[in-house]
Amino acid sequence: MFDIRPYQLELAKLCKRYGVRELALFGSALRDDFDVVHSDLDFVVDFAFQESESYAIAYFEFIEQLEALLGYPVDIISQDALRNPYLNLPRLEQDLRQLVDVSNED
């Protein structure tokens, strides 16, 4: 299991910088089968904006910043993808661990 707690403050700062309203961790990082050598970190992200150019820049820069901060490869999936019926991800929603939620902040 990956201990995300020491990174909470920096994660919140990154989320504000890149317009992320919500950030949640899922996958092997939350289980005992996390491999410190081979595993990556999986996140669900909800960006506050959806304009294509701004979104694309924020998406890729946010991944780079997460990888630099956490020291692991990072995969992210958008919050919208969870609602896509073609992806069939209901179990993933049950396994999420909310890390940052700035959706109710000014």
C-alpha positions as CSV (number, residue, x, y, z in Angstrom):
1,M,0.0,0.0,0.0
2,F,1.2,3.5,-0.9
3,D,1.1,6.1,1.9
4,I,-0.3,9.2,0.3
5,R,-0.7,11.1,3.5
6,P,2.7,12.9,3.5
7,Y,1.7,14.5,0.1
8,Q,-1.7,15.8,1.0
9,L,-0.7,19.5,1.3
10,E,1.3,19.5,-1.9
11,L,-1.5,17.6,-3.7
12,A,-4.0,20.3,-2.7
13,K,-1.6,23.0,-4.0
14,L,-1.2,21.2,-7.3
15,C,-5.0,20.8,-7.6
16,K,-5.5,24.5,-7.1
17,R,-2.8,25.4,-9.6
18,Y,-4.2,23.1,-12.4
19,G,-7.9,23.7,-11.8
20,V,-8.6,20.3,-10.3
21,R,-11.8,20.3,-8.2
22,E,-11.6,16.7,-7.0
23,L,-8.7,14.1,-6.9
24,A,-9.2,10.5,-5.8
25,L,-6.7,7.6,-5.7
26,F,-7.7,4.0,-6.7
27,G,-6.0,0.8,-7.7
28,S,-3.1,-1.1,-6.3
29,A,-1.9,1.9,-4.3
30,L,-4.7,1.2,-1.9
31,R,-4.1,-2.5,-1.6
32,D,-1.4,-4.8,-0.2
33,D,-0.3,-5.8,-3.7
34,F,1.2,-2.4,-4.4
35,D,4.7,-3.0,-5.7
36,V,7.2,-0.2,-5.0
37,V,9.2,-1.1,-8.0
38,H,6.6,-1.9,-10.7
39,S,3.3,-0.2,-9.7
40,D,2.0,3.1,-10.8
41,L,-0.5,5.4,-9.1
42,D,-4.0,5.7,-10.5
43,F,-6.2,8.8,-10.0
44,V,-9.6,10.0,-10.9
45,V,-9.5,13.8,-11.6
46,D,-12.3,16.3,-12.1
47,F,-11.0,19.5,-13.8
48,A,-12.9,22.7,-13.3
49,F,-12.7,23.7,-17.0
50,Q,-13.3,21.8,-20.2
51,E,-12.0,24.1,-23.0
52,S,-10.0,21.8,-25.2
53,E,-6.6,23.7,-25.2
54,S,-6.6,24.6,-21.5
55,Y,-7.8,21.1,-20.6
56,A,-5.1,19.3,-22.6
57,I,-2.3,21.5,-21.2
58,A,-3.6,21.1,-17.6
59,Y,-4.1,17.4,-18.1
60,F,-0.5,16.6,-19.2
61,E,1.2,19.1,-17.0
62,F,-0.7,17.8,-14.0
63,I,0.4,14.3,-14.7
64,E,4.1,15.5,-14.9
65,Q,3.8,17.3,-11.6
66,L,2.2,14.3,-9.9
67,E,5.0,12.1,-11.1
68,A,7.6,14.5,-10.0
69,L,6.0,14.9,-6.5
70,L,5.2,11.2,-5.9
71,G,8.1,9.5,-7.6
72,Y,5.9,7.0,-9.5
73,P,4.4,6.8,-13.0
74,V,0.8,8.2,-12.9
75,D,-2.3,7.4,-14.8
76,I,-5.3,9.6,-14.6
77,I,-8.9,9.2,-15.7
78,S,-11.4,12.0,-15.8
79,Q,-14.5,12.0,-13.5
80,D,-16.6,12.1,-16.7
81,A,-15.3,8.7,-17.8
82,L,-16.8,7.2,-14.6
83,R,-20.2,8.2,-15.9
84,N,-19.6,6.8,-19.4
85,P,-21.9,3.7,-19.7
86,Y,-19.6,2.2,-22.3
87,L,-16.7,1.9,-20.0
88,N,-18.6,0.1,-17.3
89,L,-16.6,1.3,-14.2
90,P,-19.0,0.8,-11.3
91,R,-16.5,-1.1,-9.1
92,L,-13.8,1.6,-9.6
93,E,-16.2,4.2,-8.0
94,Q,-16.5,2.0,-5.0
95,D,-12.7,1.7,-4.6
96,L,-11.9,5.5,-4.7
97,R,-10.2,7.2,-1.9
98,Q,-10.9,10.9,-2.0
99,L,-7.8,13.0,-1.5
100,V,-8.7,16.5,-2.5
101,D,-12.1,18.2,-2.9
102,V,-12.1,21.9,-3.6
103,S,-15.4,21.9,-5.4
104,N,-17.1,23.7,-2.5
105,E,-14.4,26.3,-1.9
106,D,-14.5,29.8,-3.1
